[in-house]
Structure formats: structure tokens, C-alpha cells
Amino acid sequence: MYLIAFICYAGLIVFASLVQHGSEGGTHHLDKLFHIVAYGIFAVLGYQALKDKSVYLPLCMAIAAFGAFLELFLAFTPGRNMSGLDMLANAAGVALGAMLMTRKPG
């Protein structure tokens, strides 16, 4: 079930990234927060989808790379712009999600 959710969420991330957004006005900082939260959820779903948790670190690296390549693709998408800060926010979200899922209790 989590694997299906993970794959669907990846599709949602692609769709949300490629859809042309309206004017962002003064919401630039909220955009970065959205990236952090969205990719944090992505990392959490990835952890839940894995049967073998030993491959979680490579999966997190792949999720971060997915976000970076998606940002690079935006440079060629009409009405969208690539942002290095968005790439960093994506990676930060993955890192936070991974820390949440792998923290030691206690």
C-alpha cells in the first residue's frame, strides 16, 4: 500500500512542479517551506514503502536527485523557472524526513 502511495506522490510532485503557478507576490519564503514539507513527506513515504530499510539512504539520495533534476527541467518549461534554492529546499526536506524516520527512540 505504501509503495502505491509513494509512486502516486512522485506523480503528484511532478504535476505540482510542472503546472504554471500564478504570481507568487510576497510568498517566496512560503514556497521554500512548501518544498521542504513536500520532500519531507516524500522521504517518509519512501521509508514506509521499503521492505529492506538498509536501502533507505540510497533511496533518499535518489529522491533528492529526482528533485534536482525536476528543478533543472523547469528551466525548459514555459512559464516556470529553475531555482537553486528550491533544489536546496528539496534536499533539506528529504534530510528532515529521513531524520524523522531513522531517529533513535529515547
C-alpha positions in Angstrom: 0.0 0.0 0.0 2.8 2.4 0.9 4.6 1.7 -2.4 1.5 2.8 -4.3 1.2 5.9 -2.2 5.0 6.6 -2.8 4.6 6.2 -6.6 1.4 8.4 -6.7 3.1 11.0 -4.6 6.0 11.1 -7.0 3.5 11.8 -9.8 1.9 14.5 -7.7 5.2 16.1 -7.1 5.9 16.1 -10.9 2.5 17.6 -11.6 2.7 20.3 -9.0 6.2 21.2 -10.2 5.3 21.5 -13.9 2.0 23.3 -13.6 2.3 27.0 -14.1 1.6 28.9 -10.9 0.2 32.4 -10.6 2.1 35.3 -9.4 3.9 34.5 -6.2 3.9 38.0 -4.9 5.4 38.0 -1.3 5.2 34.3 -0.8 8.8 33.4 -1.8 9.6 32.1 1.7 6.4 30.1 1.8 7.4 28.4 -1.5 10.6 27.2 0.1 8.6 25.9 3.1 6.3 24.0 0.7 9.4 22.4 -0.9 10.7 21.3 2.5 7.4 19.8 3.6 6.6 18.2 0.3 10.0 16.4 0.0 9.9 15.5 3.7 6.7 13.7 3.1 8.3 12.1 0.0 11.1 10.7 2.2 8.7 9.5 4.9 6.6 7.7 2.3 9.8 6.2 0.8 10.7 4.8 4.2 7.3 3.3 4.7 7.4 1.8 1.2 10.7 -0.1 1.7 10.7 -3.7 3.0 14.5 -3.5 3.2 15.4 -0.4 5.3 19.1 -0.8 4.5 18.5 0.8 1.1 16.8 3.9 2.7 19.9 6.1 2.3 20.3 5.4 -1.4 16.5 6.0 -1.8 16.8 9.4 -0.1 19.7 10.3 -2.3 17.6 9.3 -5.3 14.6 11.4 -4.1 16.9 14.4 -3.7 18.3 13.8 -7.2 14.8 13.5 -8.5 14.0 16.9 -7.0 17.2 18.4 -8.5 16.5 17.0 -12.0 12.9 18.2 -11.8 14.2 21.7 -11.0 16.6 21.6 -13.9 13.8 20.5 -16.2 11.8 23.6 -15.1 14.4 25.7 -17.0 13.0 24.3 -20.2 9.3 24.5 -19.2 7.4 27.6 -20.4 6.2 29.8 -17.5 8.4 28.1 -15.0 11.9 28.9 -13.6 14.6 26.7 -12.2 15.8 27.7 -8.7 18.9 26.5 -6.9 17.2 27.5 -3.6 14.3 25.2 -4.4 16.9 22.4 -5.0 18.3 23.1 -1.6 14.9 23.2 0.0 14.0 19.8 -1.6 17.2 18.2 -0.3 16.6 19.8 3.2 13.1 18.3 3.2 14.5 14.8 2.3 17.1 15.1 5.1 14.5 16.2 7.6 12.1 13.4 6.6 15.0 10.9 6.8 16.0 12.1 10.2 12.4 11.8 11.4 12.1 8.2 10.2 15.5 7.0 11.4 15.8 8.7 14.8 16.5 6.5 17.7 13.8 6.4 20.4 14.7 7.7 23.8 
